[in-house]
Amino acid sequence: MKKILVTVVLGVAVLAAGQDAAQPAQGQPAASQSQAPVIKDPAEYNAYVGAVQQTDPAAKISGLEAFLAQYPNSVMKNQALELLMGTYQQSNNIKKTMEAATRLLQSDPSNERAMFVLAFLDRLMVQNSDPNAKQLLADAKKYAQQGLDGLPKFTKPENMTPDDFQKMKDQMTGVFNAALGLAALSDGDYDTARKDLRAAIDNSPDSQKDFTLIYPLTQAYIAPKTPDPKFTPDPLNAIWFNARASVLAPTPQYQQQFEKYARGLYIKYHGGDDGWADVLVLAKTNLSQPAGFSIKPAPTPAEQAHAMATSKKPEEMDFATWEFILSNGAQEDQDTVWNAIKGKPVQMNGTVIKATATQFDIAGSSDDITAKKADVTLTFEDTVPVKLIPKDGASLDFQGEPASYTPNPFMMTMEKGKLLKAATATPTHKPPVHHKPTPK
């Protein structure tokens, strides 16, 4: 997905900027404003008040810009810049919002709201494939870390309730974590990306519905194409968040892509698609991963081998099943099969890989036939006549008595070899194809 379409909504943290940029008292301030800056020049005071009292955003922007140009060193400069930043945001002018935030940080390097705005907008511009994404991501990381470091010292605005102040800080924390998580993901630091993005998503119900947060988190759980020692597989969360992304994706096409990918992860982990529909329902009806969420993993190769060894007599199994059990089963299961077939005549069909007068190397399972890899060494008590020695790649019906085997790589040695009929390049009759079970 090259581009994510988003609607920018900054919420209380920017809009609340106006609450503590109240009109300054002319002359001696009132008791409730004892810590507020005071404009002593009547002309400056009137210019500021005239700007902030405008109800039309365009008029307010014009007034604030004029005030800042005329009074660049005003005691109300920072308040004016905060109001300007918020008003540009209300006007959905992202470029000017960011410019105002940058100007505010130049004037007030520890301003939390400015760092919040820049961390938020830099991240979204990166996710919208901005050509300056590398620099924007570096800036977002810088502002986010500075913002998190400064939050403990961030004081409540005078006209804001404690509940609203806490909501504002929570929102800021979520935005800062999101920017740090995206930067960590870009750096290939998957563990940090997961931690920070999860913290951003768990920040609020709105965050849990935010595709711009869920999407990068899915990437943090997807294994890189080139093996990376910094990547730790986490199949359960990979399945869950890709399923959530399929619910929240902005277009039907993206929804289908995420659902298909999540289903593929589920089948790989579980061993089949049974139960997938239930997982998808959970993803559609829960904002966060339900407590105790789990998916039964596919049986291990040893578990599969045990099921095969106990479901059928060894004499009734095909060669590929023997090979799978003898390669992957617990010793008890291997012994069950081996003790039943060792030293007993076995008739089968295979493909010749290499043949001499006393020994044939043969591929007996269909997978090894395809791979042109021998899994049977057939030895003869008597020398095979030259005219009966098959060419490499020929199909061969033969008999032998299992004498020994090595599990990995698998090779069964059969003795007392016999040719049941002359080898053919293309067999007139093929026995049923038996594929080796694929270990999960």
N, C-alpha and C positions, 0 to 999 in steps of 0.2 A: 504494500500500500504506500504509494508515493506521497499522497497528500491527504490530510484530514481536514475537513471543513468544520469550522467551529464558529460559534457565536460568542463574542467576548462579553462577559458580564463580570464585573469586578466586585460588585456587592458593597457591603458596609464599610470595608476598610478604606476605600477611596471616598465614597459619598459622605462618610462621617467626618471627612477632613474639614467640612464647613462648620461643624459643630463647635470646634474650639478655635475657629478663626472669626470669632464674634467681633462686632464693631467695638473698637477701642474707645474708651472714655476720653473725652477731650478735657485735658487737665487732670485733676486728681481722680484716680479710678475708684469705683465702688468697692466695697469690702469683698464681694464675690469675685472680683476681677483683680485682686491685689497683686497677683503674680503676672498679669497680662501686660504686654507691651503697651506703651502709651504714646500716641502721636500728639505732639505738642503744637505742630504747625497747623493752623486751621485749614489752609489750602490743601495740604497733604491729607488731612483728616477727611475733608469733603470729597476729595478724589477717591479715596479708599472706600468710604461709605457709599458713595454714588455707584461704585463698581459692584460691590458685594450685594447691594440691594436690588440689582437688576434681576428680573425673573426670566427674561428671555436669554437662553444660553449664549447666543451670538453677541448680544449686547453686553453680557457679563464678561465674556472673553475679551471683547474689545476694550471694555473699561479696565480690566485687570492688566492687560498688556500695556495700555497707555499709562496706568499707574506705575508699573514696574519700570517702564522706559523713563518716566519723568522723575521717579524717586528710587533709583537703583540701590540706595543704601538705607531705605526705610526700615524702621524697627518692625514693620509688618510685612517685610519681604517674604519671609518663609510662609506666613499664613496666606499671603496673596498667591504664592506659587502652589500651595496645596489646593486652594480653591480653583486656580487655573487648571491644574492637573485633573481635578475631579470634574470640572465643567467640560473640558475637552473629552473626557471619557464619556460623559453623558451625551455628548454630541457624536459619539462613536468615531472620533478622529484619533485613530490609534497612533499615527505618527506624531501628532502634536501632543498627545498624552505622554508619550515616551520622552519627547523633547522637554516638556515641562517637568517631568520626574527627574530627568538628568540635570536640569537647571536647579532643581530643588536640592539635589544631593551635592551639587557644587557649593551651594550656599549653606547647607546643613548636612554634612557627611554622615550623620547618624540617624537621619530621618527614616523611620521604619516604613512609613507609607510609601515613600518613593522607592525604597528597595523592594517592597511588596509588588508594586505596580510593574517595575522593570523585570523582576524575576518571573512574574506571571506572563507578561507580554513577550519577553524574549523567548520563553519556552514555547509559547503558542506559535510564534513566527518560525521557530525551528521546525516544529511539527507541520507547519504549512509549507515546508520546503523553500524557505527564504534563501536566496543565493548567498547571503552572508551568515548562513547557519552556524558555521564553526565559531565565528566571533560572538554571535548572539548567545550560543550555548556557554561559551566561556564567561560571558557577562552574567548570564542567568545564574551560573554556579557561584560566581563571586557575590552577587547581590543576595542570593539565597543564604549563603553561609554567614555573611555579615548580618543579615536580617535575623537569622536564628540566634546568633551570638548576642544580638542587642535586645531581643525580646524580653529577657528578664528585667531589663532596666527601663522598659517602655512604660510610661506612666499614663494613667487614665485621664483622658480629656475631662475638663471640668463639667461640661454639660452632658456627659454620657453616663448612663446607668452602669452599675457593675456587671449586669448580665450582658448588656450590649458590648461592653468592653471585652468580656471574656469571649464572646462570639467573634469579635474582630480578631483577637489574638489567635483563636483556633483557626480561623480562616487563613490568617497569615502563615501560621505554622504549616498548614496543609500545602499552601502554594510554595513555600520555601522547600519543603520536603520533595514536592513534585519536581522542581527544577533540579535539585541535587540528584534525584533518582534518574532523571533523563540524562544528566551529565555523566553519571556513573555508568549507565548503560552504553553510552557512546564510547566510554573508555574501556569497555569490556569487563567492568567490575560488576559481575552479575549479582553477587551476594549483597553488595551495597545498594545496587539498583532496586533489588527486590525489597530490601528493608525500607528504603526511603519512599518508594512508590506505594508500598503497602501502608505505610504511615499516612501518606497523603490520602489514599483511598478510604482508609478507616476513619478519616477526620470527621466525616459527616455523611448523612444519607445522600445529599446532593453529590458528594464526591464519589460515592459508590455507584452513581448513575452516570458518571462523567467518562465518556468514551475516550477522551483525550488523556485520561489517566490509565484506564484499563488497557488501552492499546499498547503503550510502551511496556506495561507490566507483562503482557503476553510475550513480548520480545525477550524479556529478561528470563523467561522460562523455556525458551526455544534453544535447543542445542545448536551451537555454531557449526557450520559446514566443515570447518577444519577443527579437529579435536583441540580443546583448550583446557589446560589443567585448572584454570580458574572457574570453570563451569561445573556446578554440582547439579546433577539431574534431580528434578522434583516433579515427577509425573502427575501427582494428584493436583497440585496447584496449576500446572501447565494445562491440564484438562479443564479445570474449573474456570480459570480466567479466560481461556479461549472460548469456552461455552458462554460466559458472560459477555464477551466481546461480540459473539454472534447475536446476542439479544440487543445490544446497545449500538451496533454498527449503524452508520448513518444512511446506508443504501442497501437495498435487497441483495445486490451483488456482493458487497462486503459481508453481509450477514451469512450468505451461502458459503463464502470462502472460509470464514471463521468456523462455521458449524462443521463443514467438511473436514477441516484440519483438526478440530477438537475430537470429532468422531474417530478420525484416524489414530490420534493419540490414545483414545480410549480402547480401541481394538488392539493396538499394540501392547498396551499395558494389561488389559483384561483377558485378551485371547479371543475375543468375539464381541459382537455388538449387542448381545443380550444385556439389558439393563441400561443401555445408552439413552433410551427415550426418557427414563426416570431421571437421569442426570440432567438432561436438557430441561425438563420440567422444573427441577430445583433451581437451575440457573435463571429461568424465566420468572420465578416467583420469589426469589430471595435476593436482596441487595448484597448480602455478604455470605460467605461460605458457611453453611449450617454447622453447628457444633457436632463433632463426631463424623463429619463427612468422610466417607471412605469408599474405595472401589476394590473389589476383590482382585488381586493380581492373577495373571495367568499362571497355570501350574508350571513349576520349574521342569527342566528336562528330566531330572531324576523322578519327579512326581509323575510326569507323563510316562516314563519308562515303567514305573511301578504299576500304573493303571493298565498298561499293555500286558505286562507280565502276569497280571492277576485276572485278566478278562478272557484269556484264551490259552489253550495248551500250546506249548512251543512247537509241537509237531504240526499245528494248524496255522502257524504264522508264516508270512512270506519272509524272504531273505532281508528285505529292507527293515522290517520290524526287528528281526534278530540283531541287525547291525545297530539300530537305534538303542535297543536295550543294552547290548554289550558295550556300547560307547558311553551311554549316559546313566545307566541304572546303578542303584546301590549294589554292593557286592552280592547281597542276597538275591536280588533279581537277576543279576548276571549269572549267578550259579544255577538258578532255576532253569534258565534257558540253556546254558552251556551243558549242564549235566544231562539234559534231555536229548541234545543233538550230537554230542561228541562221539565220534567213532561210528556213527550210523550213516549209511549211504543217503546222500542227498542228490536229487536230480533237479537241475535248474537250467535256465537260459542266461547267457551273458554276452558281453561284447569283448572280443580279444583286444587287449592293449599291447601285449608283446608275447611272442611264443617262440620256444625253442623245442628241441626234441625231447626234453625231460620236464619242462615246466612251462605253464601258461600263466600269464598275469591277466586277470579277467575283471571287468567291471560288472558287478552283479545287480546293484540297485539302479533304478532309472536315473536318479540324480547323478550317480557316479558315471553312468553311461554317457549322460549329457556332458559331464565335465571331463570325460575321457581319462578317468582316474581309476586305477585298479583297486579293488577291495577284496579280491580273492587271489590267492596263489595256489594253483592246482599242480600237484606233482604226480608224476607217473612212475610206476614200478618198472615198466618196460619202455624202451625208446619208441617215440612216435615216428612212424615212417615219414620221410620227407614229404611225400605227396599228400599226407594228411595234416601237415602242419598248416594252420590257417594263417591268412594274412591279417595284419593289424587292422582292426575295425570290423572284422567279420563277426557275424552273429553265430553263437555256438551253443548247442545243447550238450550238456556234460553231466557226469556224475562224479562225486568225490565224497570222502569221509572227513568231516571237520576234525582237525587234530590240535590246533592251537589258534590263538588270536591275540592281537594287541588292540586295546581300546582306542587310543588316540595317537596318531591317525589310525583309523580302523583298518585292519588287515586280518583276514581269516585264511589260515593255511589248511588246505584240504589235501589228503593223501589218497592213494589208490585211484588216481584219476582215470576216467574212461570217457571216450568220445561216444556219444549216443548216436550221432549221425554226422555226416560231413558238414563242415561249417559252410555257411552261405553269406554272400555279401549283403543280400537282402532276404531276410527270413520269409518263408512262405506262410508261416503261422507265428504270430507273436503272442506270448502269454500275457495275461493282464498286467498292466503297468502298475507297479507299486512304488510310490514315492516315499522316501524317508520322511517321517514326521519332522517338522521344523521346530527346533527348540525355541521357546518364547523368551 
